[in-house]
Each structure stands twice: as C-alpha cells, then as structure tokens.
Amino acid sequence: MAPRIQNQVVSNTLLPYLSSSSTSTCLPRLSTSSSQALAYSPRSSCRSFSSSVAPQTRQRREMFQWLSGPGARFKNHVPGETNYLTARKTPDGKLLRTSRPFIDNQQYRSEPILSVDLQNEIYDRVVKHKKSVRAVSVELDVDMRRVAAVVRLMELQKKMTDEGKSLALPYGRAIHEMLEKTEYEHGVGASRSHENINDLPSHRLTHPQIFYPVSESRQFNRVDAGRVFSGAPALEHEEVARNAVDPYAAVTRVTHKPSAIEMVGKGDEEHQVLQPADTRIPHPHLVAKERDSLNHPEETYANRKVYNERLRAEEKAQEDRRLKAEERRAKRMLRVQPEDSRFEFRIQDVVVSRETTGKNGRGAAAPGRRYGVPANDRKKGEVKIPTRVVV
C-alpha cells in the first residue's frame, strides 16, 4: 500500500492558496498544527464576483459601429432578392444587389435555383405527359441529372404528404426568397436558360500534356486527339473517310452501343478509347441539329423532323439497352419461391478469383470482395451519400 502523505507537508503546501483573501470561492481553512491536521473551521473568506463591463477592443467597437451603420440594411432581406454583403448603393440611393456573395472573391457567382413552378412543370412533363428526361432537358434548358433529381424529390414529397408526415415548407420558402430563381410562366416558358445542358467533364486521360508531331498534310481532328491520349493507333483511311461523310452516324455507332467501343491496354490498365467531345456530351443530337441548320437553313420543317427522329432513335436505343441488361440479369439469377411462403429466394452463381476481386480485394465483380478487407464506408472523411444521379 502506498505511504500516506504527511499532514504537515500538505498543510504547508496548500495553505497559501486556500487561506488567501483574494480567492473568489468559499473554501475551508486547513490547520497548520500536526495535532489538528485536516481539521477545518466554519469561518471562510468569500468575495462576490465582479460585475464590471468587459473592456471593448477596437475590432469589437468597429463591428458594432458597422452593424448599427452601413450593415443595418442587411438585417432584413427583401423577398425575391439576394442579401449579400457585396450589394452597393447607386448614386440615386437605390441598393444594387449582385450575385457575388464573397467580397474578396469577385470571380465566384451564386447559381440560380429552380422555382417551384418550374419544378412542377418538370414533374408534369415527365410523369403526366410521359416525356423523356432527355427531351425535357432540351425543352427547359435544365441538366438531365437535375431533371431526374427533381422528379425523384417530387415523388418523395408526395409520398410523405400522403403518409401524413410534416414537410419543412417554411424553410423552403425562406431559401427561395433569398436566392435567385429561374421562373416559369405557362404559355411563355422559362424566364431564362437555367444552365448549360451540354457541359463536358474533364476526362482523366486528358490530364497529361502530350506533344504529338503531325505532318502538315494530315487532317488531325478530335477523333485523332482522343486516340493519341488513349495510346491507340490511328484509324484507317477508309474509316476516316466514312466518318467525314456522315459525322452523326459515327456518333450513333457509339451512343447506341457503348459496349462496341474499342479497348486498349492490358490487364488492369485496359480502358476504352477516348471518344471525341461530340460523342461524350449529354446531347450529341443538338450538334447534328445545328449542323443541319447551317447546311440547310431554308429547310426548317425537314430539319425539325430529322431532329425528332434522331431523338426518338436515341431514346429507343437507351430503352433497348436497359431491357437487355434486365434480361441478362434475370438469366443469371434463379428464383425459387416455396409453396405457401411469402418469401422468394434469388440464387446467382458467382466466381471469386483474382480477376473478380482485383489486387486489393475490392473488386465489384465478386460478392466476397469485402471479406478480410475493411470497408471504406466506416472510415472518417469518406463520402457516404449519393454523389451522382443515374438518369
């Protein structure tokens, strides 16, 4: 058992702190005599807390001066307008509001959001009028991923309303009052183009800088540039001439059957050949429509008819790919439902090998890819929410 601390040592050490008259709390007094160790007297020294005002710093004074002066106009926002600090007064005394929320970053602009009327119009065209997401995206100048997200959120909102759940409608109205919106009027359309619907994300194969010598007599286009970035050989002259005659036919051969894209590389480094921007954009048929309008400006009706046919063909090819994928999935799966049972057992043959699990054991082609390998969804800093919308 550890030895006890001597009383005299304790009292002599703590006495100056416990018996000081400057303490702000009431504490018992320890005796300094060894015979009366650890004995305390009921009398104790106490002092009330100070109630004086804390001294104001220069920054604090300037802050309150600004809040009561120029910053007073930001206390209450005007419904339908932004309330950013970058707003400035015009010579006639009016407040000019901008879409730049940060004073020190004038290059950043806050993007507008969809108004409630435009959201309802998107939902009606997709659900009630049975239009495709691609067609609605072109008609209203809204990205296909945003159109799909609006439809799913509206479905969830209607489901919660039917179940009697409460919605954060006051919060939504407050947000819509403080941000810029893209309005929609029936019979007139959207007040402006909401966003660019043909944005092309940066591909990883285009990140390195490559110096590729080309002779002056050769016609080097986007297709050739994509093959150089991919490390693929140049196309044959016959295929280049065929693509030049009908550029949209070359695009449809890829968009209607993505599995037919040429593969290059070996093993884990195998990847598809980088396609030109005309093929990878979300709406390649718009490029063909603009090309027809430039080549045949007087044939407006015929160009519109060809555009609608191309759009229907693109939607039909996408639906066929979806049905074939479901058929292949159904063939690989055996469904067993015992009699007098409400359960259905789905059995699927799998192969667990080095090719399916990969070198790190995280391959998506094998069901046991997580066995013995920690899951990333348990790690800190990992994104655990959906980051994209499958259209």
C-alpha positions as CSV (number, residue, x, y, z in Angstrom):
1,M,0.0,0.0,0.0
2,A,1.3,3.4,-0.9
3,P,2.5,5.5,2.1
4,R,0.3,8.3,3.3
5,I,1.3,12.0,2.7
6,Q,2.3,13.7,5.9
7,N,-0.3,16.2,7.1
8,Q,2.3,18.9,7.8
9,V,3.5,18.7,4.2
10,V,0.0,19.0,2.9
11,S,-1.0,21.9,5.1
12,N,2.2,23.9,4.4
13,T,1.9,23.4,0.7
14,L,-1.8,24.3,0.2
15,L,-2.2,26.8,2.9
16,P,-1.2,29.9,0.9
17,Y,-3.7,29.1,-1.8
18,L,-6.6,28.0,0.5
19,S,-6.3,30.8,3.1
20,S,-5.7,33.7,0.7
21,S,-8.2,36.5,1.0
22,S,-8.1,37.0,-2.8
23,T,-10.0,33.8,-3.5
24,S,-13.4,34.2,-5.1
25,T,-14.9,31.0,-3.7
26,C,-15.7,29.8,-0.2
27,L,-13.2,27.0,0.9
28,P,-12.5,25.5,4.4
29,R,-9.2,26.5,6.1
30,L,-6.7,23.8,6.9
31,S,-4.9,23.9,10.2
32,T,-1.1,24.2,10.3
33,S,-0.7,22.2,13.5
34,S,0.1,18.5,13.2
35,S,-2.3,17.6,16.0
36,Q,-5.2,19.3,14.3
37,A,-4.4,18.1,10.8
38,L,-7.2,18.1,8.2
39,A,-9.5,20.0,10.7
40,Y,-11.3,22.9,9.3
41,S,-13.1,25.9,10.7
42,P,-16.6,27.0,9.6
43,R,-15.3,30.5,9.1
44,S,-14.2,31.1,5.4
45,S,-13.2,34.0,3.3
46,C,-15.7,34.9,0.4
47,R,-15.9,37.6,-2.1
48,S,-18.6,38.3,-4.7
49,F,-17.9,38.1,-8.4
50,S,-17.1,41.2,-10.3
51,S,-19.9,42.8,-12.4
52,S,-17.9,45.4,-14.3
53,V,-18.3,45.6,-18.1
54,A,-15.5,43.8,-20.1
55,P,-13.3,46.3,-21.9
56,Q,-14.2,46.8,-25.6
57,T,-11.5,46.1,-28.2
58,R,-11.0,48.1,-31.3
59,Q,-12.3,45.4,-33.6
60,R,-15.4,44.9,-31.4
61,R,-16.2,48.6,-31.4
62,E,-15.8,48.7,-35.2
63,M,-18.0,45.7,-35.6
64,F,-20.9,47.3,-33.6
65,Q,-20.4,50.6,-35.4
66,W,-20.8,48.8,-38.8
67,L,-23.8,46.8,-37.6
68,S,-25.6,50.0,-36.5
69,G,-24.4,51.9,-39.6
70,P,-23.9,50.6,-43.1
71,G,-24.7,47.0,-42.1
72,A,-28.1,47.8,-40.8
73,R,-29.6,47.4,-44.2
74,F,-28.7,43.7,-44.3
75,K,-30.7,42.9,-41.1
76,N,-33.9,42.3,-43.1
77,H,-33.8,40.9,-46.6
78,V,-36.1,41.9,-49.4
79,P,-38.1,38.8,-50.6
80,G,-37.1,37.7,-54.0
81,E,-33.6,39.3,-53.9
82,T,-30.2,38.3,-52.6
83,N,-28.9,39.7,-49.3
84,Y,-25.1,39.6,-50.0
85,L,-22.5,41.9,-48.5
86,T,-21.4,42.9,-52.0
87,A,-24.5,45.0,-52.5
88,R,-23.8,48.6,-53.1
89,K,-25.8,51.8,-53.4
90,T,-26.2,53.7,-56.7
91,P,-25.9,57.5,-57.0
92,D,-29.6,57.8,-56.8
93,G,-29.7,56.0,-53.4
94,K,-31.0,52.6,-54.6
95,L,-29.4,49.4,-53.4
96,L,-27.9,47.4,-56.3
97,R,-27.7,43.7,-55.4
98,T,-25.3,41.3,-57.1
99,S,-24.9,37.5,-57.4
100,R,-21.4,37.6,-55.8
101,P,-21.7,36.6,-52.2
102,F,-18.0,37.0,-51.3
103,I,-16.3,40.3,-51.1
104,D,-12.7,39.1,-51.7
105,N,-13.7,36.6,-54.4
106,Q,-15.3,38.5,-57.2
107,Q,-15.0,35.6,-59.6
108,Y,-17.5,33.4,-57.8
109,R,-21.2,33.8,-58.6
110,S,-24.1,32.0,-56.9
111,E,-26.0,29.9,-59.3
112,P,-29.8,30.4,-59.5
113,I,-32.2,27.6,-58.3
114,L,-35.4,26.2,-59.9
115,S,-38.6,28.0,-58.9
116,V,-41.5,25.9,-57.5
117,D,-43.4,26.5,-60.8
118,L,-40.5,25.2,-62.9
119,Q,-40.2,22.2,-60.6
120,N,-43.9,21.4,-61.0
121,E,-43.6,21.8,-64.8
122,I,-40.7,19.4,-65.0
123,Y,-42.6,16.8,-62.9
124,D,-45.7,17.2,-65.1
125,R,-43.9,16.7,-68.3
126,V,-42.0,13.6,-67.2
127,V,-44.7,11.9,-65.1
128,K,-48.0,13.1,-66.6
129,H,-47.1,13.8,-70.2
130,K,-44.7,10.8,-70.4
131,K,-41.9,12.7,-71.9
132,S,-38.3,11.5,-71.7
133,V,-35.8,13.1,-69.4
134,R,-33.7,14.0,-72.4
135,A,-36.5,15.8,-74.1
136,V,-37.5,17.8,-71.0
137,S,-33.9,18.7,-70.5
138,V,-33.7,20.2,-74.0
139,E,-37.0,22.0,-73.8
140,L,-36.4,23.7,-70.5
141,D,-32.6,24.1,-70.6
142,V,-32.1,22.0,-67.4
143,D,-29.5,19.4,-67.0
144,M,-30.7,15.8,-67.3
145,R,-29.3,14.9,-63.8
146,R,-31.2,17.9,-62.3
147,V,-34.4,16.8,-64.1
148,A,-34.1,13.3,-62.7
149,A,-33.4,14.7,-59.2
150,V,-36.5,17.0,-59.3
151,V,-38.7,14.1,-60.3
152,R,-37.5,11.9,-57.5
153,L,-37.7,14.6,-54.9
154,M,-41.2,15.5,-56.0
155,E,-42.2,11.8,-55.8
156,L,-40.7,11.6,-52.3
157,Q,-42.6,14.8,-51.3
158,K,-45.9,13.5,-52.5
159,K,-45.3,10.2,-50.7
160,M,-44.5,12.0,-47.4
161,T,-47.6,14.1,-47.8
162,D,-49.8,11.0,-48.4
163,E,-48.3,9.4,-45.3
164,G,-49.2,12.5,-43.2
165,K,-45.6,13.5,-42.5
166,S,-44.6,17.1,-42.0
167,L,-42.6,19.0,-44.5
168,A,-40.1,21.8,-44.0
169,L,-42.1,24.2,-46.1
170,P,-41.3,27.4,-44.2
171,Y,-37.6,26.7,-44.6
172,G,-38.0,26.1,-48.3
173,R,-39.9,29.3,-48.8
174,A,-37.2,31.2,-46.9
175,I,-34.5,29.8,-49.1
176,H,-36.4,30.6,-52.3
177,E,-36.9,34.2,-51.1
178,M,-33.2,34.8,-50.5
179,L,-31.7,33.2,-53.7
180,E,-32.0,33.9,-57.4
181,K,-34.6,31.7,-59.2
182,T,-35.3,30.7,-62.7
183,E,-39.0,31.4,-63.0
184,Y,-41.5,29.7,-65.3
185,E,-44.8,31.1,-66.8
186,H,-47.3,28.9,-68.5
187,G,-47.5,29.8,-72.2
188,V,-44.3,31.8,-72.0
189,G,-41.7,29.3,-70.8
190,A,-38.7,29.8,-68.6
191,S,-37.6,33.3,-67.9
192,R,-34.0,32.4,-69.0
193,S,-31.8,29.5,-69.7
194,H,-31.2,27.9,-66.3
195,E,-27.8,26.2,-67.1
196,N,-25.7,24.7,-69.8
197,I,-27.0,21.3,-70.6
198,N,-24.0,20.1,-72.6
199,D,-21.2,20.5,-70.1
200,L,-18.4,18.1,-70.6
201,P,-16.5,16.9,-67.5
202,S,-12.7,16.7,-67.7
203,H,-11.5,13.2,-68.6
204,R,-8.6,11.7,-66.7
205,L,-6.9,10.7,-70.0
206,T,-6.7,14.4,-71.0
207,H,-4.8,15.5,-67.9
208,P,-1.2,14.8,-69.1
209,Q,0.3,17.2,-71.6
210,I,1.4,15.4,-74.8
211,F,3.5,16.8,-77.6
212,Y,2.5,14.8,-80.7
213,P,4.1,15.7,-84.0
214,V,1.7,15.7,-87.0
215,S,2.6,16.4,-90.6
216,E,1.0,19.4,-92.3
217,S,-0.7,17.3,-94.9
218,R,-2.6,15.2,-92.3
219,Q,-6.0,16.3,-91.1
220,F,-5.9,16.0,-87.3
221,N,-9.3,16.3,-85.6
222,R,-10.8,15.4,-82.2
223,V,-11.1,11.7,-83.0
224,D,-7.3,11.6,-83.6
225,A,-6.6,13.5,-80.4
226,G,-8.7,11.1,-78.4
227,R,-6.8,8.1,-79.8
228,V,-3.5,9.8,-79.0
229,F,-4.5,10.4,-75.4
230,S,-5.6,6.8,-75.1
231,G,-2.4,5.4,-76.7
232,A,-4.4,3.8,-79.6
233,P,-3.2,3.6,-83.2
234,A,-4.6,5.9,-85.8
235,L,-7.8,4.9,-87.7
236,E,-7.7,3.5,-91.2
237,H,-8.1,5.9,-94.1
238,E,-11.4,4.2,-95.2
239,E,-13.0,4.7,-91.7
240,V,-11.8,8.3,-91.5
241,A,-13.4,9.0,-94.9
242,R,-16.7,7.3,-93.9
243,N,-16.9,9.3,-90.7
244,A,-16.3,12.5,-92.6
245,V,-19.3,11.8,-94.9
246,D,-21.8,11.4,-92.0
247,P,-20.4,12.6,-88.7
248,Y,-23.7,11.8,-86.8
249,A,-23.6,8.2,-87.9
250,A,-20.2,7.8,-86.3
251,V,-21.6,9.2,-83.1
252,T,-24.7,6.9,-83.1
253,R,-22.5,3.8,-83.5
254,V,-21.0,4.7,-80.1
255,T,-24.0,6.1,-78.3
256,H,-26.4,3.3,-79.4
257,K,-23.9,0.6,-78.5
258,P,-21.3,1.7,-75.9
259,S,-20.0,-1.8,-75.5
260,A,-18.6,-1.7,-79.0
261,I,-16.1,1.0,-78.2
262,E,-12.5,-0.1,-78.9
263,M,-10.4,-1.2,-75.9
264,V,-6.7,-0.7,-75.5
265,G,-4.2,-1.7,-72.8
266,K,-3.6,-4.9,-70.9
267,G,-4.8,-6.3,-67.6
268,D,-5.8,-3.7,-65.0
269,E,-4.7,-0.9,-67.4
270,E,-7.2,-1.8,-70.1
271,H,-9.6,1.0,-70.9
272,Q,-11.8,2.4,-73.7
273,V,-10.5,4.7,-76.3
274,L,-11.3,8.3,-75.5
275,Q,-14.2,9.4,-77.7
276,P,-14.4,13.0,-79.2
277,A,-16.4,15.7,-77.4
278,D,-19.3,15.4,-79.9
279,T,-19.9,11.9,-78.7
280,R,-19.4,12.3,-75.0
281,I,-21.6,15.3,-74.4
282,P,-25.1,14.6,-72.9
283,H,-27.0,15.8,-76.0
284,P,-25.0,14.9,-79.2
285,H,-28.1,15.2,-81.3
286,L,-28.1,19.0,-80.7
287,V,-24.8,19.3,-82.6
288,A,-26.3,17.4,-85.5
289,K,-29.3,19.7,-85.4
290,E,-27.1,22.8,-85.5
291,R,-25.1,21.3,-88.4
292,D,-28.3,20.7,-90.4
293,S,-29.5,24.2,-89.7
294,L,-26.2,25.7,-91.1
295,N,-26.1,23.4,-94.1
296,H,-29.8,23.7,-95.0
297,P,-31.2,27.0,-93.4
298,E,-34.2,27.1,-95.6
299,E,-35.5,23.6,-94.7
300,T,-36.7,24.3,-91.2
301,Y,-39.5,21.7,-91.2
302,A,-37.4,19.0,-92.6
303,N,-34.6,19.7,-90.1
304,R,-37.1,19.6,-87.2
305,K,-38.5,16.3,-88.4
306,V,-35.0,14.7,-88.7
307,Y,-34.2,16.0,-85.2
308,N,-37.3,14.4,-83.7
309,E,-36.4,11.1,-85.4
310,R,-32.9,11.2,-84.0
311,L,-34.2,11.9,-80.6
312,R,-36.7,9.0,-80.7
313,A,-34.0,6.7,-82.0
314,E,-31.7,7.7,-79.1
315,E,-34.4,7.0,-76.6
316,K,-35.3,3.7,-78.2
317,A,-31.7,2.6,-78.1
318,Q,-31.4,3.5,-74.5
319,E,-34.6,1.6,-73.6
320,D,-33.4,-1.4,-75.5
321,R,-30.1,-1.4,-73.6
322,R,-32.0,-1.3,-70.3
323,L,-34.2,-4.2,-71.3
324,K,-31.3,-6.3,-72.5
325,A,-29.5,-5.7,-69.2
326,E,-32.5,-6.8,-67.2
327,E,-32.8,-9.9,-69.4
328,R,-29.2,-10.8,-68.8
329,R,-29.6,-10.3,-65.1
330,A,-32.7,-12.4,-65.0
331,K,-31.0,-15.3,-66.9
332,R,-28.1,-15.3,-64.4
333,M,-30.5,-15.5,-61.4
334,L,-32.5,-18.4,-60.3
335,R,-35.8,-17.6,-58.5
336,V,-37.2,-20.1,-56.0
337,Q,-40.5,-19.5,-54.1
338,P,-41.7,-22.4,-51.9
339,E,-45.3,-23.2,-51.7
340,D,-47.3,-21.4,-49.0
341,S,-44.5,-18.9,-48.5
342,R,-44.3,-15.2,-48.9
343,F,-40.6,-15.3,-49.4
344,E,-38.7,-15.6,-52.7
345,F,-35.1,-16.9,-52.8
346,R,-32.9,-15.5,-55.5
347,I,-29.8,-17.6,-56.3
348,Q,-27.0,-16.4,-58.5
349,D,-23.7,-18.2,-59.5
350,V,-20.6,-16.2,-58.8
351,V,-16.9,-16.6,-59.3
352,V,-14.4,-15.4,-56.7
353,S,-11.0,-15.2,-58.2
354,R,-8.1,-12.8,-58.7
355,E,-9.7,-11.4,-61.8
356,T,-13.0,-10.6,-60.0
357,T,-11.7,-9.4,-56.6
358,G,-8.7,-7.5,-58.0
359,K,-5.3,-6.9,-56.4
360,N,-6.7,-5.0,-53.4
361,G,-9.7,-7.3,-52.8
362,R,-12.2,-4.6,-53.6
363,G,-13.3,-5.7,-57.0
364,A,-17.0,-5.2,-57.6
365,A,-17.5,-8.4,-59.7
366,A,-17.2,-10.8,-56.7
367,P,-19.6,-10.9,-53.7
368,G,-16.9,-11.6,-51.2
369,R,-14.8,-8.6,-52.1
370,R,-15.1,-7.2,-48.5
371,Y,-14.2,-10.4,-46.6
372,G,-10.9,-9.6,-44.8
373,V,-10.8,-6.1,-46.3
374,P,-12.0,-3.1,-44.2
375,A,-15.0,-1.3,-45.7
376,N,-14.4,2.3,-46.8
377,D,-17.8,3.4,-45.5
378,R,-16.6,3.1,-41.9
379,K,-13.6,5.4,-42.4
380,K,-13.6,9.0,-41.4
381,G,-13.8,11.6,-44.2
382,E,-15.4,9.2,-46.7
383,V,-18.5,10.4,-48.6
384,K,-21.4,8.2,-47.5
385,I,-24.2,9.9,-49.5
386,P,-25.1,9.6,-53.2
387,T,-22.8,11.8,-55.3
388,R,-24.5,11.3,-58.7
389,V,-27.9,10.7,-60.2
390,V,-28.3,7.8,-62.6
391,V,-30.6,9.1,-65.4
